Amino acid sequence: LRNSFETKAVKQNINTVAMQPKVQASFKVAVLGAGGGIGQPLALLVKMSPLVGHLNLYDIANVKGVAADLSHCNTPSEVLPFTGPEQLGDALKGVDVVVIPAGVPRKPGMTRDDLFNINAGIVKTLVEAVADNCPDAFIHIISNPVNSTVPIAAEVLKQKGVYNPKKLFGVTTLDVVRANTFVAQKKGLRLIDVDVPVIGGHAGITILPLLSKTKPAVSFTNEEIKELTVRIQNAGTEVVEAKAGAGSATLSMAYAAARFVESSLRALDGDSDVYECSFVQSELSELPFFASRVKLGKNGIEAFVNSDLQGLTDYESAALEALKPELKSSIEKGVAFANKQP
Ligand code: NAI
């Protein structure tokens, strides 16, 4: 990225028409909750994308300064602040990708489900506005508990008559990022080469890394499998405890969310080789929502990577069965919340 921006500046200085850079795609991205711990670094990373032409930052607080600050970076996108419910609609008009990290994070001792009472209502309100203003956008839900907030978003979109299951995503990219990092460290592999699919959901035992499907192929002892699986499942808690009350993962989350935004924009731009894990409406298991690898295209999910679920080890099969009751109940909790009378 840095090279492409520097090259552009040099080209402009010497003012040579023949050396003008290739015209880039110009997508519009909105971040809802942009003033927060995830929102700010995420907005910075999205501001660096050459695929973004407009970056709308929405929050109920603290967003004007963030937008003013970011707007001084000499990268292509225009950054605008929006604050308060009366500006939410304008923040969303014409948007291609909406990212939602709004809500409260965990403190030590809390589970993601402990956030439900506050974050469920926030996600419901924000997705209602998405339905009214940019129903065709890719919607990325980061706010926890993802296992419940994604089903809430789906119900809200259904109530508004605009639900497209191919374009609603729970962001589980951080689980993949962590799995790749931990496996590369453990096995002495080059980070850039490692890819571990992570399926199920995004909380505790519902996070299931499929270590047997690691690329490049690598063998693990039973002890290594157990240790890595538990570490990946508890990695969020590792950060919550290290921050000791000051929040949960924000920087690694922003990195992961920016990767998922970039993948979505590449897919929208016509790249035919984009695969990411995400928690989505799915028929891969008997549960209505399930995280797995999906192929992204211009219209959202183009295909599910079924092969990841074939030939699981005994350990993975048992872990898959064990996660289903918790994931099912988190999904049902979200659906019930969205459908209860006000
Ligand atoms: P934070 O508290 O630093 O920031 C949240 C932001 O949301 C604040 O700026 C706040 O003003 C804003 N906000 C609150 N209500 C809002 C509303 N109604 N409309 C717009 N903005 C609103 O929290 P942080 O650390 O950024 O975390 C955000 C969420 O992301 C939490 O729910 C956390 O659990 C979740 N998370 C998800 C991960 C994942 O892998 N999916 C990983 C890490 C965190």
Residues whose N, C-alpha, C, O or C-beta is under 5 A from the ligand:
A	BS01	NAI	L32 G33 G35 G36 G37 I38 G39 Y58 D59 I60 A61 P101 A102 G103 V104 P105 R106 I122 I141 I142 S143 N144 V171 L174 G247 S248 A249 T250 M253
